[in-house]
């Protein structure tokens, strides 16, 4: 598995009856694939993982593997409270066709360094699937430090990190310490281009769910060395990207998806659709972006453009 390119952390689509909405989901996935993404990540924060049943996660994975049909990687997120549950998710992921795993530290319980390393290691030993560690101490309160990555480096299939510490210098620290041992994917939309300029290999993106072509274009232009063109699009995109770092990022991004015709606003309770002045504020940001949507440079998005940057570090 090649941890490079844009990996959308896709939202889980629900019908008005609070059931999985595969019709709308498929429309969004096809838009992602047409734009030239490298992989699809299921059951992350944006996927409302904590609100999905185990059966729904398996159903979602099986469906996604079928419709993607090897056109991109399919990655399942592990966000569990116990090692036993995490091992079960990894087993199901392999059984039902996932290409890789993304892993958060243990949920709810704030594990110490040794416990966190052992948790990741237990899953790594149990599966042949490649694993990307999701390092997000801001939201999940556990930081995977450089010393912890040193210990994890003995597991060959722990091969990437979703870098969400909010410290862009951590990209350089990882490269200085480990070289190319771990692929680095930026996980914060508002630091994406900065991280790519610092040497990140990929982008686990959120607003890509509503703006797939623009997201892929920024990545490809950065990797093609067309930095000023990438920066121009990124500056246009930034007010929208800031929706990704709000506690209501799920509702905000689903509202953006609805405005671009790639989703609905339906969320699963206890989340609620945003209303009133908050809704007006978010819609104003989205509508302003749509009115000024840039024309994307030739060769900056699509499957052919993505192929042009394959192998570029």
FENZIDA-V851995 format. One line per field, one symbol per residue. phi: phi as a letter, one per 40 degrees, with the letter a starting at -180 (. if undefined). psi: psi as a letter, one per 30 degrees, with the letter a starting at -180 (. if undefined). burial: 1 if it has 9 or more other ideal C-beta (glycine too) atoms within 8 Angstrom, else 0. A space follows every 10 residues. Layout:
phi->???
psi->???
burial->???
This chain:
phi->.bcagcbccc cccbcccgbd bcccdccccc ccccchccab bbgcdccfdc bccdcccccc cdccdcccfg cacbbbcbbb cbcdcccccc cccccbgcca bbbccdcgcc ccdccccccc cccdccaccc bbccbbcccb gbcccccccd cccccdccba bccbcgbccc cccccccbgb cbcbbcbbdc bccdcccchc caacbbcddb bccccccccc ccccgccccc cccccccddc ccccbbdcdc ccccccdccc gbibccbbdc cbccbgcccc cccccccccc cbdccccdgb agccccccbc gcc
psi->kjilakjkjl lkkklfghlk jfeeeeeeee eeeefglflk kkgaefghef fkleeeeeee eeeeeeeehg fllkkkkjil fleeeeeeee eeeeeggkfl kkkllkleki kaeeeeeeee eeeeffkfkk kkkjjifeeg gkkjleeeee efffjefjfl kjjhfgjfff eeeeeeefbg ekkkkkgjef geeeeeefgk fajjleffef ieeeeeeeee eeffgieeee eeeeeefeee ffffgkfhee eeeeeeeefg ggalfklkkf klkklbeeee eeeeeeeeee fgklkklkgf lleeeeffgk fk.
burial->0011111111 1111100001 1001111111 1111111111 1111111110 0100011111 1111101100 0111111111 0010111111 1111010111 1111111000 1000111111 1111001011 1111111001 0101000111 1110101111 1111100001 1111100100 0111111111 1110110111 1111111111 1111111111 1111011011 1111011101 1111000011 1111111111 0111111100 1011000010 0110111111 0000011001 1100110110 000
